[in-house]
Amino acid sequence: MISRSTLVGALVVVELAIVGLALSAFSGLRATTPAWGSSAFQFGPPAVHPPALDRTFVTGPAPRVVVDVRDVDVRVDTHAAPTVVASEALQIAGYMSGTVPAIQADASGPSVRITMAGNGPHFVLGDVSRTLRLAVPEGSAIEIVSAGRIDASGLRAKLVAHTPDGSVHVRDHRGDLDLSSSDGNIELVDVQGADLAFNTHDGRLYLTRVAGDRIDGHTNHGRIYAVDVTAHDGALSTHFGRISASFTGQSDATVAVSTRTEHVSVSGLPSGQLSERARSVQLGAGRGRFEVSTDDGAVNISEGASS
């Protein structure tokens, strides 16, 4: 009788052979079928790696940096030097064929542009992690046209960041925000600005110690968690998901709170009933106009930090 381990091993070899034939058909790469029970198996030549990006540009204290790198993760940190340092890290756990497109960086005076050239790779089996790391002056104006996951910390100027399929994380930021994701969470921690705009089509919003003259946060499908928000004008809204928000004592707005399906609860703040599923909450003198709303979910409003 054939042992269980022998049978499993045979099935693995057969599956590898099938994958190899598929690779050969779709990518034109060489696939060598091993002898039965042999561990020798080749998908074809591995991917060609361009030299890793490692550039430093002297730009002054307030450069403009534009990044367009498709699905590559981007991390932005600040440093004291009047330079923009761009480097990349690539990790491959598995197999990748074809050519890895190069990340290129060019500068013109105080402006730096970082883009990805070419297409590829043809096939990935396993996990590929690629990150573009930027060290910039804190006064840099950053515009990320496309990326994977985005992390930015320490900036003191406007950040524009858009990702088609990734999350956005901003910490210790002083300046305006224009953020969007088609399919990812947005997280803000210790953020202050005149105009903070952020939206995701399918993801959650996480806000901690966020203050703005105008705050506009929206998600089509996802919950909203906001702690110690200082509100004046704007809105936090979702079409599907519950909302939990606490507001600081520095807030100054009349907040219209509503849900279409469940209930609204208010704790520690003056409020009035507008309808079965809507209440008006006063923050400070109530001079601004703010909205907290969901089409499907409960809403919980509470008093946050006083300072």
Summary of the structure (lengths in Angstrom):
residues: 307
radius of gyration: 25.2
end to end distance: 75.5
largest distance: 83.5
contacts: 1082
relative contact order: 0.10
helix: 8%
strand: 55%
